[in-house]
Amino acid sequence: MNTPTRDPDDTLGAVDADRAYVHLLDQLRTVLADEGRSPILVGVHSGGAWLAERLHADLGLNSPLGYLSSAFHRDDYGSRGLPTNIKPTVLPFDVEAADLIVVDDVLFTGRTARATLNELFDHGRPARVELAVLADRGGRELPISARFVGASVLLGGTHQLVLSQDTQGHFSFRVESGPL
């Protein structure tokens, strides 16, 4: 289990996104080699898509890369509002009986993961679906967990952990206050 990390002033949890990425990559590389698997990575728009693209390249996978949108299966429109910039689900492979790893940036309540699974199952029934996240911040409202976690972070419930990617492909997190 990952140990939660805290920022220097100990007021909010913080995590080094690039260091978490390396840890996540090492976990995936080890497990996939040990199990002799070549799964298909599926990134959740937007941060999970960036991660999936980089993981796909760094793992040297030959399988296609997919992208999922959770927008049409969310159950929290009342608090979040309707999305304004919906990116489409793109699955250039047969989902039926596939070995999939869904990749997302932050796991918090589990609602995005649930919505993503609903979207995925609209396209078929995979043989296996596992979840890989860059940061797990706890606070689950649903019985969902990730098999692969880059880092665990403690963060107040009214804050968001937002992933960014620079032009060089490096990741960073910033903490934002306000409604989730």
C-alpha positions as CSV (number, residue, x, y, z in Angstrom):
1,M,0.0,0.0,0.0
2,N,1.2,3.5,-0.8
3,T,1.9,5.9,2.1
4,P,0.1,9.2,1.8
5,T,2.5,12.1,1.1
6,R,2.0,15.6,2.5
7,D,3.3,18.9,1.3
8,P,6.0,20.7,3.4
9,D,3.6,23.0,5.3
10,D,1.4,19.9,6.0
11,T,-1.8,21.7,5.2
12,L,-2.8,19.8,2.0
13,G,-1.7,16.6,0.5
14,A,0.6,17.0,-2.5
15,V,2.3,14.6,-4.8
16,D,5.2,14.8,-7.3
17,A,3.3,13.8,-10.5
18,D,6.5,12.7,-12.4
19,R,7.7,10.6,-9.5
20,A,4.3,9.0,-9.2
21,Y,4.3,8.3,-12.9
22,V,7.6,6.4,-12.6
23,H,6.2,4.4,-9.7
24,L,3.1,3.6,-11.7
25,L,5.1,2.6,-14.8
26,D,7.4,0.3,-12.7
27,Q,4.3,-1.4,-11.1
28,L,2.8,-2.0,-14.5
29,R,6.0,-3.2,-16.1
30,T,6.7,-5.7,-13.3
31,V,3.1,-7.1,-13.1
32,L,2.7,-7.4,-16.8
33,A,6.0,-9.2,-17.2
34,D,5.3,-11.5,-14.2
35,E,1.9,-12.4,-15.6
36,G,2.9,-12.5,-19.2
37,R,0.2,-10.1,-20.3
38,S,-0.2,-7.6,-23.1
39,P,-3.3,-5.7,-22.1
40,I,-5.0,-2.8,-24.0
41,L,-4.7,0.5,-22.2
42,V,-7.7,2.8,-22.2
43,G,-7.3,6.4,-21.0
44,V,-10.1,8.4,-19.4
45,H,-10.3,11.9,-20.9
46,S,-8.3,14.1,-20.3
47,G,-5.6,13.3,-17.7
48,G,-6.0,9.6,-18.0
49,A,-5.7,9.9,-21.8
50,W,-2.3,11.7,-21.4
51,L,-1.1,9.0,-19.0
52,A,-2.3,6.1,-21.2
53,E,-0.4,7.6,-24.2
54,R,2.8,7.9,-22.2
55,L,2.5,4.5,-20.5
56,H,1.7,2.9,-23.9
57,A,4.9,4.2,-25.4
58,D,7.1,3.6,-22.3
59,L,5.8,0.0,-22.0
60,G,6.3,-0.6,-25.7
61,L,2.8,-2.1,-26.1
62,N,1.8,-3.2,-29.6
63,S,-1.9,-3.2,-28.8
64,P,-4.1,-0.3,-29.9
65,L,-4.7,2.5,-27.4
66,G,-8.3,3.5,-26.5
67,Y,-10.0,6.5,-25.0
68,L,-13.1,6.7,-22.8
69,S,-15.4,9.5,-21.9
70,S,-17.4,9.3,-18.7
71,A,-19.6,12.3,-19.6
72,F,-22.8,10.4,-20.6
73,H,-22.8,8.1,-17.6
74,R,-22.2,10.6,-14.7
75,D,-24.6,10.7,-11.9
76,D,-23.6,14.1,-10.5
77,Y,-24.8,16.6,-13.0
78,G,-26.6,18.4,-10.3
79,S,-23.4,19.4,-8.5
80,R,-21.0,19.5,-11.4
81,G,-23.2,20.8,-14.2
82,L,-23.3,19.5,-17.7
83,P,-19.9,19.2,-19.4
84,T,-19.2,21.8,-22.1
85,N,-16.3,20.1,-23.8
86,I,-17.0,16.4,-24.3
87,K,-14.3,14.3,-25.9
88,P,-15.5,11.1,-27.6
89,T,-14.9,7.5,-26.6
90,V,-12.6,5.9,-29.2
91,L,-12.1,2.2,-28.9
92,P,-10.2,0.9,-32.1
93,F,-10.5,-2.7,-31.0
94,D,-13.1,-5.3,-30.0
95,V,-14.0,-4.8,-26.4
96,E,-15.6,-8.2,-26.2
97,A,-13.3,-10.6,-24.1
98,A,-10.4,-8.0,-24.1
99,D,-7.9,-7.6,-21.3
100,L,-8.1,-3.9,-20.4
101,I,-6.4,-1.5,-18.1
102,V,-8.4,1.7,-17.6
103,V,-6.0,4.6,-16.8
104,D,-7.1,7.7,-15.0
105,D,-5.3,10.6,-13.3
106,V,-7.0,10.8,-9.9
107,L,-9.2,8.4,-8.0
108,F,-11.4,10.0,-5.4
109,T,-15.1,9.2,-4.9
110,G,-15.1,6.4,-7.6
111,R,-17.9,8.1,-9.6
112,T,-15.8,8.7,-12.7
113,A,-14.5,5.1,-12.6
114,R,-18.1,3.8,-12.3
115,A,-19.2,6.0,-15.2
116,T,-16.3,4.9,-17.3
117,L,-17.2,1.2,-16.7
118,N,-20.7,1.9,-17.8
119,E,-19.4,3.5,-21.0
120,L,-17.0,0.6,-21.6
121,F,-19.7,-2.0,-21.2
122,D,-21.9,-0.1,-23.7
123,H,-19.3,-1.4,-26.2
124,G,-19.0,-5.0,-25.1
125,R,-18.0,-7.3,-22.2
126,P,-14.3,-7.4,-21.6
127,A,-12.6,-10.5,-20.0
128,R,-10.8,-8.3,-17.5
129,V,-10.8,-4.6,-16.5
130,E,-8.3,-3.2,-14.0
131,L,-7.8,0.4,-13.0
132,A,-4.5,2.3,-12.9
133,V,-4.3,5.8,-11.4
134,L,-1.6,8.3,-11.0
135,A,-3.0,9.5,-7.6
136,D,-5.4,7.9,-5.2
137,R,-6.8,10.5,-2.8
138,G,-9.2,8.2,-0.8
139,G,-12.7,9.5,0.0
140,R,-14.4,6.7,-1.9
141,E,-18.3,6.8,-2.1
142,L,-18.4,3.6,-4.1
143,P,-16.6,0.2,-3.7
144,I,-14.0,0.9,-6.3
145,S,-10.2,0.6,-6.0
146,A,-7.2,0.7,-8.3
147,R,-4.8,-2.2,-8.7
148,F,-2.0,0.1,-9.9
149,V,-1.4,3.4,-8.0
150,G,1.4,5.9,-8.6
151,A,0.9,7.7,-5.2
152,S,-1.6,8.2,-2.4
153,V,-2.3,11.8,-1.4
154,L,-4.3,13.3,1.5
155,L,-6.4,16.3,0.3
156,G,-9.4,18.0,1.9
157,G,-12.8,17.2,0.4
158,T,-13.3,20.7,-1.0
159,H,-10.1,20.6,-3.0
160,Q,-9.3,19.1,-6.4
161,L,-6.1,17.6,-7.6
162,V,-5.7,18.7,-11.2
163,L,-3.2,17.1,-13.6
164,S,-1.3,19.2,-16.2
165,Q,1.1,18.1,-18.9
166,D,3.7,20.4,-20.3
167,T,5.0,20.5,-23.9
168,Q,7.8,18.1,-23.0
169,G,5.3,15.5,-21.7
170,H,6.1,16.0,-18.0
171,F,3.2,15.9,-15.5
172,S,2.5,18.1,-12.6
173,F,-0.4,18.5,-10.1
174,R,-2.0,21.6,-8.8
175,V,-4.5,21.9,-6.0
176,E,-7.6,23.9,-6.7
177,S,-10.3,24.9,-4.2
178,G,-14.0,24.9,-4.8
179,P,-16.8,22.6,-5.6
180,L,-15.9,19.2,-7.1
